[in-house]
């Protein structure tokens, strides 16, 4: 979903600083501004990713199960067992 945003009335100093940052990071001016916006939004709203949510839920489940006395044991793998692989 491409969207164009126009920012008017940037000071000359801001434009110059952005160009220098872009050069320092080896990016185009547009890519540098995108990165700054992405980083700023991520810092302001650090929502966990779906994977982080799943890991958190698994940890909480394990802790509550262990607190209730449930023990999770993974049986040792038999070296002679062969996994069925479907192509």
C-alpha positions as CSV (number, residue, x, y, z in Angstrom):
1,X,0.0,0.0,0.0
2,X,2.0,3.0,-1.3
3,X,1.1,6.4,0.1
4,X,2.7,9.7,-0.6
5,X,3.2,12.2,2.2
6,X,4.3,15.7,1.6
7,X,6.1,17.7,4.3
8,X,6.1,21.4,3.7
9,X,8.2,24.2,5.3
10,X,11.1,22.1,6.6
11,X,13.9,24.4,7.6
12,X,17.1,24.5,5.5
13,X,19.0,23.2,8.6
14,X,16.6,20.2,8.9
15,X,16.9,19.4,5.2
16,X,20.7,19.6,5.4
17,X,20.8,17.4,8.5
18,X,18.6,14.8,6.9
19,X,20.8,14.7,3.8
20,X,23.9,14.3,6.0
21,X,22.3,11.4,7.9
22,X,21.3,9.7,4.7
23,X,24.8,9.9,3.4
24,X,26.2,8.7,6.7
25,X,23.9,5.7,6.6
26,X,24.4,5.0,2.9
27,X,20.7,5.6,2.1
28,X,18.7,7.8,-0.1
29,X,17.1,10.8,1.5
30,X,13.7,9.1,1.2
31,X,14.9,5.9,2.7
32,X,16.5,7.7,5.6
33,X,13.3,9.6,6.3
34,X,11.3,6.3,6.1
35,X,13.8,4.7,8.6
36,X,13.5,7.6,11.0
37,X,9.7,7.4,11.0
38,X,9.7,3.6,11.4
39,X,12.1,3.8,14.3
40,X,10.2,6.6,16.0
41,X,6.9,5.0,15.7
42,X,8.2,1.6,16.9
43,X,9.8,3.3,20.0
44,X,6.6,5.2,20.8
45,X,4.4,2.1,20.4
46,X,6.4,-1.0,21.2
47,X,3.7,-3.5,20.6
48,X,4.9,-7.1,20.6
49,X,5.0,-9.1,17.4
50,X,2.7,-12.1,16.9
51,X,5.7,-14.4,17.6
52,X,6.5,-12.5,20.8
53,X,2.8,-12.8,21.9
54,X,2.9,-16.6,21.3
55,X,6.1,-17.0,23.3
56,X,4.7,-15.0,26.1
57,X,1.5,-17.1,26.2
58,X,3.5,-20.3,26.2
59,X,5.6,-19.1,29.1
60,X,2.5,-18.1,31.0
61,X,0.9,-21.4,30.3
62,X,4.0,-23.3,31.4
63,X,4.3,-21.3,34.6
64,X,0.6,-21.7,35.5
65,X,0.7,-25.4,34.8
66,X,3.8,-25.9,36.9
67,X,2.3,-23.9,39.7
68,X,-0.7,-26.3,39.5
69,X,1.7,-29.3,39.8
70,X,1.6,-30.4,36.2
71,X,5.0,-31.8,35.1
72,X,6.0,-31.7,31.4
73,X,8.5,-34.4,30.4
74,X,9.7,-34.8,27.0
75,X,10.6,-38.5,26.4
76,X,14.0,-39.2,25.1
77,X,14.2,-39.7,21.4
78,X,15.0,-43.2,20.2
79,X,17.8,-43.1,17.7
80,X,16.3,-45.9,15.7
81,X,13.0,-44.1,15.2
82,X,12.6,-42.8,11.7
83,X,10.4,-39.8,10.9
84,X,8.0,-40.1,8.1
85,X,8.7,-37.3,5.6
86,X,6.0,-36.4,3.2
87,X,7.0,-34.7,0.0
